[in-house]
Structures are given as C-alpha cells and as structure tokens.
C-alpha cells in the first residue's frame, strides 16, 4: 500500500495530491476567478453561463451549482480555493464546514468546542460512525448546501 492510499480509507478524508490537483485544476482556477468582483457579479447573474466558460467536467459544474462542497472536493476541489465560492454567496468558512458535516452552525461550533467528532466508528470507511460517507448530507443530496 502506498502511503497516500492509507488516507483513502479514512472517512471524510480526501488527500489533495498531484492526481487530485490535476483533476481539479479548472475547478480551482474557476474559484480563483471569483477573487474579482466583476467575475463574482457575472457568476451570480448567470451561473450556468459563467461556468460554461471553464473547461470543467459536467460533474464539477453540477457540484458547483448544487453548492455541494463535499462533491467539489471529490472532484478535485481544494478547500482553500472553494472558500471563494462560499464568499461569493456571502457565507463564512465556519458555515461551509457546518454544511459539509450536515450540521447547523451552532451544532458544528459545539461539536468542535467539544473536541470534534468521535473516532469511534470513524476509523475506516465501512464502520458506522457519523463521519461515514453514507451519513454525510451532501454527496448526492438535492438542493443547496449553503
């Protein structure tokens, strides 16, 4: 097993390695474009049209439109770039993290102040803890995550 492969079995963990970086290059470049107010305005006015200017995969564009941050990460997005998407929509990083965990802002804050998620049931994919992929709110959920 390659060292990077060990991380693939931990629920909620996506290693942003060279492969993910290549996969998400245009998704992350799109997010960087949102540093410009003019681009943020264009994206908010016509999300589909603006996304069509980027050579992203259909899955990447769908994840952006659904505001599915977990899927954006699975599609090669890096959270440091994705925060620009949240800022474009006027949401905080804390709110984005809460949405990714399927919690309200208060629930997420309280969980983190309490030491984070329990390791019990979350050591490997396939256990029954609250961080398991089948218990996450986004991956396939319809509607806006934030």
C-alpha atoms as a printed R data frame, in Angstrom:
    type eleno elety resid chain resno       x      y       z
1   ATOM     1    CA   UNK     A     1   0.000  0.000   0.000
2   ATOM     2    CA   UNK     A     2   1.314  3.415  -0.962
3   ATOM     3    CA   UNK     A     3   1.377  5.969   1.897
4   ATOM     4    CA   UNK     A     4  -1.314  8.070   0.178
5   ATOM     5    CA   UNK     A     5  -3.584  5.022  -0.133
6   ATOM     6    CA   UNK     A     6  -3.819  4.717   3.662
7   ATOM     7    CA   UNK     A     7  -5.688  8.042   3.779
8   ATOM     8    CA   UNK     A     8  -8.302  6.833   1.293
9   ATOM     9    CA   UNK     A     9  -9.799  4.537   3.932
10  ATOM    10    CA   UNK     A    10 -10.420  7.309   6.485
11  ATOM    11    CA   UNK     A    11 -13.967  8.700   6.294
12  ATOM    12    CA   UNK     A    12 -14.142 12.355   5.368
13  ATOM    13    CA   UNK     A    13 -10.533 12.471   4.252
14  ATOM    14    CA   UNK     A    14  -9.552 13.373   0.720
15  ATOM    15    CA   UNK     A    15  -5.850 13.652   0.119
16  ATOM    16    CA   UNK     A    16  -5.123 16.600  -2.172
17  ATOM    17    CA   UNK     A    17  -2.248 15.005  -4.035
18  ATOM    18    CA   UNK     A    18  -0.893 15.535  -7.559
19  ATOM    19    CA   UNK     A    19  -3.705 13.417  -9.039
20  ATOM    20    CA   UNK     A    20  -6.418 15.457  -7.291
21  ATOM    21    CA   UNK     A    21  -4.636 18.672  -8.228
22  ATOM    22    CA   UNK     A    22  -4.663 17.731 -11.911
23  ATOM    23    CA   UNK     A    23  -8.275 16.593 -11.705
24  ATOM    24    CA   UNK     A    24  -9.431 19.827 -10.079
25  ATOM    25    CA   UNK     A    25  -7.207 22.285 -11.919
26  ATOM    26    CA   UNK     A    26 -10.004 24.100 -13.809
27  ATOM    27    CA   UNK     A    27 -12.431 23.891 -10.885
28  ATOM    28    CA   UNK     A    28  -9.851 25.571  -8.678
29  ATOM    29    CA   UNK     A    29  -8.996 28.131 -11.372
30  ATOM    30    CA   UNK     A    30 -12.713 28.955 -11.639
31  ATOM    31    CA   UNK     A    31 -12.797 29.520  -7.870
32  ATOM    32    CA   UNK     A    32  -9.743 31.775  -8.093
33  ATOM    33    CA   UNK     A    33 -11.517 33.839 -10.749
34  ATOM    34    CA   UNK     A    34 -14.049 34.744  -8.064
35  ATOM    35    CA   UNK     A    35 -11.459 36.965  -6.415
36  ATOM    36    CA   UNK     A    36 -12.574 39.612  -8.908
37  ATOM    37    CA   UNK     A    37 -15.797 41.456  -8.038
38  ATOM    38    CA   UNK     A    38 -16.683 41.661 -11.736
39  ATOM    39    CA   UNK     A    39 -16.405 37.869 -12.040
40  ATOM    40    CA   UNK     A    40 -18.431 37.322  -8.864
41  ATOM    41    CA   UNK     A    41 -21.175 39.531 -10.293
42  ATOM    42    CA   UNK     A    42 -21.097 37.664 -13.619
43  ATOM    43    CA   UNK     A    43 -21.254 34.302 -11.868
44  ATOM    44    CA   UNK     A    44 -24.129 35.325  -9.582
45  ATOM    45    CA   UNK     A    45 -26.053 36.788 -12.547
46  ATOM    46    CA   UNK     A    46 -25.632 33.710 -14.798
47  ATOM    47    CA   UNK     A    47 -24.047 30.727 -13.027
48  ATOM    48    CA   UNK     A    48 -24.529 28.315 -15.940
49  ATOM    49    CA   UNK     A    49 -23.186 30.772 -18.495
50  ATOM    50    CA   UNK     A    50 -20.148 31.658 -16.405
51  ATOM    51    CA   UNK     A    51 -19.346 28.006 -15.701
52  ATOM    52    CA   UNK     A    52 -19.611 27.208 -19.402
53  ATOM    53    CA   UNK     A    53 -16.569 29.436 -19.941
54  ATOM    54    CA   UNK     A    54 -14.474 26.949 -17.952
55  ATOM    55    CA   UNK     A    55 -13.283 23.550 -19.263
56  ATOM    56    CA   UNK     A    56 -14.573 21.761 -16.168
57  ATOM    57    CA   UNK     A    57 -16.230 18.356 -16.177
58  ATOM    58    CA   UNK     A    58 -20.005 18.107 -16.060
59  ATOM    59    CA   UNK     A    59 -19.718 16.611 -12.555
60  ATOM    60    CA   UNK     A    60 -17.614 19.564 -11.375
61  ATOM    61    CA   UNK     A    61 -20.099 22.083 -12.762
62  ATOM    62    CA   UNK     A    62 -23.022 20.216 -11.184
63  ATOM    63    CA   UNK     A    63 -21.248 20.169  -7.810
64  ATOM    64    CA   UNK     A    64 -20.669 23.934  -8.002
65  ATOM    65    CA   UNK     A    65 -24.272 24.632  -8.985
66  ATOM    66    CA   UNK     A    66 -25.561 22.374  -6.186
67  ATOM    67    CA   UNK     A    67 -23.142 24.033  -3.766
68  ATOM    68    CA   UNK     A    68 -22.087 20.511  -2.825
69  ATOM    69    CA   UNK     A    69 -18.693 21.160  -1.267
70  ATOM    70    CA   UNK     A    70 -18.079 17.504  -0.443
71  ATOM    71    CA   UNK     A    71 -18.588 16.637  -4.111
72  ATOM    72    CA   UNK     A    72 -16.429 19.583  -5.206
73  ATOM    73    CA   UNK     A    73 -13.625 18.146  -3.091
74  ATOM    74    CA   UNK     A    74 -14.219 14.678  -4.524
75  ATOM    75    CA   UNK     A    75 -13.944 16.266  -7.995
76  ATOM    76    CA   UNK     A    76 -10.522 17.771  -7.218
77  ATOM    77    CA   UNK     A    77 -11.522 20.982  -5.494
78  ATOM    78    CA   UNK     A    78  -9.295 22.293  -2.756
79  ATOM    79    CA   UNK     A    79 -10.976 23.930   0.216
80  ATOM    80    CA   UNK     A    80  -8.589 26.894   0.049
81  ATOM    81    CA   UNK     A    81  -9.983 27.673  -3.400
82  ATOM    82    CA   UNK     A    82 -13.566 26.643  -2.611
83  ATOM    83    CA   UNK     A    83 -13.854 29.242   0.154
84  ATOM    84    CA   UNK     A    84 -14.013 31.823  -2.637
85  ATOM    85    CA   UNK     A    85 -17.220 30.168  -3.811
86  ATOM    86    CA   UNK     A    86 -18.669 30.480  -0.311
87  ATOM    87    CA   UNK     A    87 -17.585 34.108  -0.054
88  ATOM    88    CA   UNK     A    88 -19.259 34.804  -3.405
89  ATOM    89    CA   UNK     A    89 -22.508 33.642  -1.827
90  ATOM    90    CA   UNK     A    90 -21.864 35.541   1.410
91  ATOM    91    CA   UNK     A    91 -21.239 32.589   3.724
92  ATOM    92    CA   UNK     A    92 -18.455 32.064   6.229
93  ATOM    93    CA   UNK     A    93 -15.926 29.256   6.273
94  ATOM    94    CA   UNK     A    94 -17.499 28.034   9.529
95  ATOM    95    CA   UNK     A    95 -20.879 27.842   7.829
96  ATOM    96    CA   UNK     A    96 -19.347 25.966   4.892
97  ATOM    97    CA   UNK     A    97 -17.747 23.456   7.279
98  ATOM    98    CA   UNK     A    98 -21.032 23.004   9.125
99  ATOM    99    CA   UNK     A    99 -22.853 22.367   5.846
100 ATOM   100    CA   UNK     A   100 -20.270 19.765   4.865
101 ATOM   101    CA   UNK     A   101 -20.849 17.982   8.175
102 ATOM   102    CA   UNK     A   102 -24.645 18.189   7.922
103 ATOM   103    CA   UNK     A   103 -24.928 20.404  10.963
104 ATOM   104    CA   UNK     A   104 -26.216 23.826  11.838
105 ATOM   105    CA   UNK     A   105 -23.611 26.456  12.607
106 ATOM   106    CA   UNK     A   106 -24.315 26.096  16.341
107 ATOM   107    CA   UNK     A   107 -24.135 22.292  16.238
108 ATOM   108    CA   UNK     A   108 -20.836 22.422  14.370
109 ATOM   109    CA   UNK     A   109 -19.361 25.014  16.769
110 ATOM   110    CA   UNK     A   110 -20.441 22.984  19.792
111 ATOM   111    CA   UNK     A   111 -19.043 19.775  18.293
112 ATOM   112    CA   UNK     A   112 -15.692 21.408  17.595
113 ATOM   113    CA   UNK     A   113 -15.553 23.027  21.054
114 ATOM   114    CA   UNK     A   114 -16.296 19.572  22.469
115 ATOM   115    CA   UNK     A   115 -13.231 18.105  20.781
116 ATOM   116    CA   UNK     A   116 -14.580 17.254  17.322
117 ATOM   117    CA   UNK     A   117 -16.141 14.053  16.069
118 ATOM   118    CA   UNK     A   118 -15.586 10.865  17.944
119 ATOM   119    CA   UNK     A   119 -13.100  8.446  16.434
120 ATOM   120    CA   UNK     A   120 -15.477  5.618  17.380
121 ATOM   121    CA   UNK     A   121 -16.992  4.210  14.210
122 ATOM   122    CA   UNK     A   122 -14.932  6.575  12.090
123 ATOM   123    CA   UNK     A   123 -11.523  4.917  11.864
124 ATOM   124    CA   UNK     A   124 -12.176  3.339   8.462
125 ATOM   125    CA   UNK     A   125 -14.742  3.594   5.705
126 ATOM   126    CA   UNK     A   126 -17.387  0.937   6.291
127 ATOM   127    CA   UNK     A   127 -17.818  1.451  10.024
128 ATOM   128    CA   UNK     A   128 -20.987  3.023  11.417
129 ATOM   129    CA   UNK     A   129 -19.823  6.409  12.729
130 ATOM   130    CA   UNK     A   130 -21.274  9.808  11.966
131 ATOM   131    CA   UNK     A   131 -18.435 10.746   9.582
132 ATOM   132    CA   UNK     A   132 -19.121  7.842   7.218
133 ATOM   133    CA   UNK     A   133 -19.890  8.811   3.590
134 ATOM   134    CA   UNK     A   134 -23.429  7.406   3.731
135 ATOM   135    CA   UNK     A   135 -24.185  9.695   6.684
136 ATOM   136    CA   UNK     A   136 -22.959 12.901   5.032
137 ATOM   137    CA   UNK     A   137 -25.592 15.371   3.848
138 ATOM   138    CA   UNK     A   138 -24.192 16.481   0.552
139 ATOM   139    CA   UNK     A   139 -22.863 13.674  -1.696
140 ATOM   140    CA   UNK     A   140 -25.941 13.282  -3.857
141 ATOM   141    CA   UNK     A   141 -28.353 15.384  -1.830
142 ATOM   142    CA   UNK     A   142 -30.551 17.681  -3.851
143 ATOM   143    CA   UNK     A   143 -30.583 21.348  -3.000
144 ATOM   144    CA   UNK     A   144 -28.251 23.978  -1.703
145 ATOM   145    CA   UNK     A   145 -25.689 23.098   0.944
146 ATOM   146    CA   UNK     A   146 -25.164 26.726   1.916
